[in-house]
Amino acid sequence: MGVDFGHGSSFDATLDELALLAESAGDEPVARLIARRKAPDAALFVGSGKADEIRDLVQAEGAHCVIFDQALGPAQQRNLERHLGVEVIDRTGLILEIFGARARSHEGKLQVELARLQYLSTRLVRRWSHLERQKGGFGLRGGPGETQIELDRRMIDVRIKGVKERLVRLKRQRGTQRKARERSGTFRVSLVGYTNAGKSTLFNALVKAQTYAADQLFATLDTTTRQMYLEAAGRSVSLSDTVGFIRDLPHTLVDAFAATLQEAAEADLLLHVVDAASPTWLDQVHEVQRVLQEIGAGDVQQVLVFNKLDAIEVERRPRRDDDFFEIEPGRNLPRIHVSARDGTGLDTLRRVIADVARPVLEVPPDRGFEPGDPRGTFVTEDPSDLHDAA
């Protein structure tokens, strides 16, 4: 279900991306419906007439769930479920469901759990009433005790606090690893891009890794880093595969995956992977650029990697592997056309990475020692760095 609110709102008239998200979550889309409104209805989001139409379509198709392409308010979601008689979820809930099923590492699971708990904390809208009249504790003669909503909210808040503390420790560990790479003079390259642009397939092709890759949205969530040897530079660089972006990515996920996305923000070079075969590739490029600005990676040097060349008709393929693309007025980025599946253009991509990395790799890394000190005394202003250096 998609609702067009006119100018200024993000709207996909085809609902193709929402259908792909549903399929990634294991659902089978059976019908699509769109509506147009000037503003969301306070109670049912779409209004009573359209809600009746959705209910009739649900009964006709035998559907078990209705998925909205926009974010629903807690009360709107509750009212729709009562009116339609089936489960109702919005785009944010669907993405969280996919992330929960795909996270593999300990850090990834914690990040998804944090986002899910933050999402659920806003969904406590009087669905329970069995403790509504519970009496108070010792020393109280009467009056209502905690309602079920208050108990659930308190339990969720406690859990959120615990998960955040564990993520802080993991973020500190990742920062220690990042500092070690900085001291060794390692040139850091991160793959970024819209989900299902082929980042993991390209990662496997460049470093001969076995990272899970599939033709589905959010196939992989966890950051993987490997060393990639560049013959043209005579050195190795670190290459990281990161989580994919998507339109209207929930802010709870952006916040929860801050440690993972930090790999992109602190990289020396970003390989912005684009699905060149997608009819909406330009919109996807602009969405990735917006998210990069949001996480503080907008000024990192970029190379556009137009992937899936093998999926484009021969007559529409570019005549050369490399050129430039105007990402915005006055800003041109190098562009490489590749096929991660059959290897086309990968040698050109390696050469471009080497050209960018060579000036940095030729500068001797700062080891943090006093100049001229034969003992190589480690100099630091932060005592915690002594442990990191060891």
Summary of the structure (lengths in Angstrom):
residues: 390
radius of gyration: 25.0
end to end distance: 55.7
largest distance: 84.2
contacts: 1145
relative contact order: 0.09
helix: 42%
strand: 17%
